[in-house]
Amino acid sequence: METMQNQMTMTFFSRSENEAFARNAVAAFALPLSPTVEEIGDIKTAVSEAVTNCIVHAYPKSGGEITVFCGYVGDELTVEVSDRGSGIEDVSLAMQPFYTTGAETERSGMGFTIMKTFTDGLSVRSEKGKGTTVTMKKKIGRSDAE
């Protein structure tokens, strides 16, 4: 990983009330990059989806820790959301729109699609039984013409 100009890491328990904390903390961390209101909304939406995935899928019965790392170089924000939960058996299948393992809980299967839509880069690393790390990149100040 390249040297970040600024970075932070936070770890919290996988409780639904911590999702708002995580998305707001990451949005506040990004403020020195002078994001637009729309860019802040994009960041908050993507982080919300990533954290919610951890809460719902990584620790469906027991709960556990979620770690969020944020850093930036120039105008690019990197956010990693990771857990040490159940992992994803088939990442490429899980990233397909509408795919869900939580059909009985009325999940839409759009989490990764939403993360990809609201960021400029998304990658997922996972190992069954060991956890998942979602890495999202967002360029701040990018014009629509780029």
Buried (B, 14 or more C-beta within 10 A) or exposed (E): EEEBEEBEEBEBEBEEEBBEBBBBBBBEBBEEBEBEEEBBEBBBBBBBBBBBBBBBBBBBEEEBBBBBBBBBBEEBBBBBBBBBBBBBEEBEEBBEEEBBBBEEEEBEBBBBBBBBEBBBEBEBBBEEEEBBBBBBBBBBEEEEEE
